[in-house]
C-alpha cells in the first residue's frame, strides 16, 4: 500500500545551529556577547590641527626635500662696514690735504711743476670716476638680474598677465645683446597676445630665452671641470692644485655672469664669488666629503682610477658644483620649466673612458 507524501516525508521542525565565528565552538549566533561599558576619559593637552599648507595629503611635495639652490646673501649694515667707511673718509681727507700741500710746494719751486701735478691729478680723478661708473654699472646689472628673478616669482602668483608681460619685456631687454636669444624673442613677439596665463607666459620665456644660454652654461661648466681635472691630476704640488682651482672658479663665475647678462665689475665679481662660496659652505659642498667620493665610487671607478686621477676627477666635480651655484645666482629666472643641472650630469663627461659602452649586442 502506497503511503501519502505527507507520511513519506514528515515535516521537519525549525532548529538552531552553531555558527563558529572566531574559533570558539561553544558560541552560537544567538549567544549574547558581553559588552564592556567604556569609562569616561579626558584628554590632556591641546589638539592641534595640521594646516592645509603642511598637510602631506593635500601637498605631497612637502615631503620632498628641496634641492639646495644658491641665493644672494642679504646685505646688512655691520660695525665693520661702518668702521671701514669712517677710516676711508679719514684717509680721503688726509690724501686731499697731502695733495694740496704737494701742489703748493711744486708751484713755489716752478710753475711747470705745479701745472704738471695738476694735470696728473686731473687724469687720476677722471680715471677714478671711470672706475666708479664701471663698478656701479656692474652692480646695477647684477641687481637687475636679481630684480627680474624676484619679479618672476611674484608674477607667477598673479591671475592677470600684466606683470608677466612686463617681466618678459625686462628679460628681453636684458638679453637683447645675445644673438642666441633672437629666435626666442621672435617667438615671444608672435605669441604675445595668445597667452593670457601668467605662469605659462613665464615658462615660455624661460624655454625660449634661457634654454640656449643654459646649454652654453653647461658647456662652460664642463670645460672648466675638464681642465681642472686634467691639471690637478698631473700637477706635482697641492698648492698648484689650489691656485688653479681658484683661477678656473673665478673665470667660470665671471663667464657665467656675462652669459646671463649680468657682467660684473671688480667689486661685483668679489661679491658674486663671496655669494658662491657662502652657498657652498652652507650646503657643505666646499669640502671634498664622503658624499662626493661616493658619487665617484658609485659609478664603478674605484678599481679603474689611480689615486692622482681620482683626485683630478673629484676636483673637477668640485668645479662643477661651483659652476652650478654660479648658474643659480646669475640666471635671471629660477629653474621651473627647464631641468636644473646636477652634479651627476657631469660625472660621465669627466670620465668618458670609464662609462660602459654597448658592444653591439655581442657577448
Secondary structure, DSSP 8 states (H G I E B T S, - for coil): ----HHHHS-----------SSS-TT--TTS-------------S------TTT-TTT-GGGGS--------------HHHHHHHHHHHHHHHHHHHHHHHHHHHHHHH-HHHHHHHHHHHHHHHHHHHHHHHHHHHHHHHHHHHHHHHHHHHHHHT-SSSHHHHHHHHHHHHHTTT-GGGHHHHHHHHHTTTT---HHHHHHHHIIIIIHHHHHHHHHHHHHHHHHHHHHHHH-S-HHHHHHHHHHHHHHHHHHHHHHTT----HHHHHHHHHHHHHHHHHTT-SS--HHHHHHHHTTT-TTTS-HHHHHHHHHHHHHHHHHHHHHHHH-SS-SSSS----GGGTHHHHTGGGS----TT--
